[in-house]
Amino acid sequence: MAASSSRSFAEVQRRVSGVHRGTDPEQQLRFYDGWAPEYEQDVTILHYQAPRLAASCLASAIQGPLADALVLDVACGTGLVAQELQAKGFCRFHGLDGSQGMLESARRKGLYQELKQCVLGQEALPASSGFYDAVLIVGALSEGQVPTSVVPELLRVAKPGGFLCLTTRSNRSNLRYKSQMQQLLDDLEQRGLWEKVKVQEVERWERATSEQEAMEGSDYISGVVYLYRKAQTVGF
């Protein structure tokens, strides 16, 4: 979606700073409900790369027809990840998000066969264990948003041998969260529950929303895409 010329980068900066401002779940959901109508034009202004990068990473790993893979898009938002995946050849999508406003925007795209509301980190994912060929969570694993405790749930609903694609940011205010997340990812790997397939570090992840967050000599923050494959035999 093209960025609206009526919205300035400064306006987008102010709005995005509100994403991490509060930790109350109800406050977060109200924020995203209100953001849904302008979300896509705002992230276009930010040069947000995560949906495209995650879709490319997953598509490169799956062997066999992409159209056959059943994908769970966790924290699906307005459906940007599903759009990118569809362009790669995927066509079977289920989506989850805590914001009803975001889900309504995603539903209008007509890409998902199933959409459900789920407050991530507060309840189990509404899916059977070992159900999905691929599970993605793009853009939501960061400070003030979805807790790292959701990661084992993502692993639970993936099929044995299925793929999991996760992203997070590497900006200054997210480094503590990223470190905690890395410890959890490593622990799951050491326990033999999944294996690392790829880690893609990206310098120009999206435009920084403050000078403090920007990398030295750049107006962008960095980020990372993780791709794992669930073990064929897992205890859940």
Stockholm file with secondary structure:
# STOCKHOLM 1.0

chainA/1-236         MAASSSRSFAEVQRRVSGVHRGTDPEQQLRFYDGWAPEYEQDVTILHYQAPRLAASCLASAIQGPLADALVLDVACGTGLVAQELQAKGFCRFHGLDGSQGMLESARRKGLYQELKQCVLGQEALPASSGFYDAVLIVGALSEGQVPTSVVPELLRVAKPGGFLCLTTRSNRSNLRYKSQMQQLLDDLEQRGLWEKVKVQEVERWERATSEQEAMEGSDYISGVVYLYRKAQTVGF
#=GR chainA/1-236 SS CCCCTTSCHHHHHHHHHGGGTCCCHHHHHHHHHHHGGGHHHHHHHTTCCHHHHHHHHHHHHCCSCGGGCEEEEETCTTSHHHHHHHHHTCCEEEEEESCHHHHHHHHHHTCCSEEEECCBTTBCCSSCTTCEEEEEECSCCSTTSSCGGGHHHHHHHEEEEEEEEEEEECSGGGHHHHHHHHHHHHHHHHTTSEEEEEEEEEEEEEECSSTTTSCTTCSEEEEEEEEEEECSSCCC
#=GC SS_cons         CCCCTTSCHHHHHHHHHGGGTCCCHHHHHHHHHHHGGGHHHHHHHTTCCHHHHHHHHHHHHCCSCGGGCEEEEETCTTSHHHHHHHHHTCCEEEEEESCHHHHHHHHHHTCCSEEEECCBTTBCCSSCTTCEEEEEECSCCSTTSSCGGGHHHHHHHEEEEEEEEEEEECSGGGHHHHHHHHHHHHHHHHTTSEEEEEEEEEEEEEECSSTTTSCTTCSEEEEEEEEEEECSSCCC
//
